[in-house]
Amino acid sequence: MRADRFDQALGIAHRWFLDQVGEVATIQYVTAPADLDWWQQDTAPPLITSGINESGVVAMTLYRKFISFKVADETLLPEMLYELLITEWASLIGQHVSDVDPNF
């Protein structure tokens, strides 16, 4: 397991956004209550809002469900967070997880 998988996923998300808008992106991950089983069954795309502020910073907000993790072994948490984020980005861009991260 790579402990830096979550940081890697954030990097993928930022690179994807840079490819789309050519600006430095501020990405916010906004959540709402749900349990993990329900999230796994959900196939709806995330709700996205975006804009640019007075200082020229492009912001994108991804509204998605909150995931309640019940982890017996906390060393697995970075891997679980990475799986969540990479799955969200695959859904966002209409690809499979293996398209976003072939090594996942």
N, C-alpha and C positions, 0 to 999 in steps of 0.2 A: 504494500500500500504506500502511495506517495502522499506525504503529509501536506504537500503544496497543491493538491488537486483543486481545492476551492479557489486559490489565487489564480491558478491556471485557467479555470473556468471564467473568472472575472476578466482575465486578459482576452479570452476568446470573445466574450460579450463586447468588450470595448473595441476590439479590432473589427468585429462585425459592424458595430455602429459607426466607426470611423469610415469603413468602406461605403456605408450608406449615405452619410451626410458630409464627410470630409471635415468634421469639426471635432474638437475635444468634447467628449461626452460625459455628462454626469448621469449615472444610472442609479435610480432608486428602486428598491424592491419593496413594494407595499403589500401588506398581507391582510387576510381575513380568516376567521376561525374555520377549521375543518380537521378531520382526522386523516391519517396517512392512507388508509384503505380507500376512502372516498376520493382522495386526490389521484390515486393511481388509476381509478376507473374513469376519471374525468378526461374527456378528449376535446373539450372546448378550448379554443385558442385564448391566450391571455388578453386582457384589455390593456391597451397601450395608449398613453397620451404623450405628446412631445411638444416642445416649443423652444424659444430662444429668449433669454432674459436681456435686460438693458445693457449688461456688460458683454453680451455676445456669446454667453455660454449656452450651448445646446443641451437641453435636458430631456430625458426620456423617462417616463414613469411606467413601470410594469405592475399593474394591479393583479395580484394573484393570491391564492389561498395560503393561509398559514399552515405549516406542517408541524404537528406535535410529535416530536421524536421520543420514543421510549427506548433508550439504548442501554443495554446491560454493560457493554464494554465501551467506555468513552473514547478509546483509541480508534474506534470505527467511525466516529462522528465526522471527521473531515471527508471521508469517503462518501458518507451518506449525503452530506451537504453538496458535495461535488455532483453526485448523481442527480439530486434535485435541480441544481442550477443548469446543468448541461441538458437535462431533459426539457426544462423550460425553454432554453434557447433553441433547441431543435424544434419544439412546437412553434415558437415565435417565427422562425424563418422557414417553416414548412419542410423541414428535413427530418431524417432519422438521426438518432443519437450517434450511430456509427458514421454518419456523414460529417458530423461536427467534430467527433473525436474517434478516429478509427481504432485507437488503442483501448477504448473504454469497454 
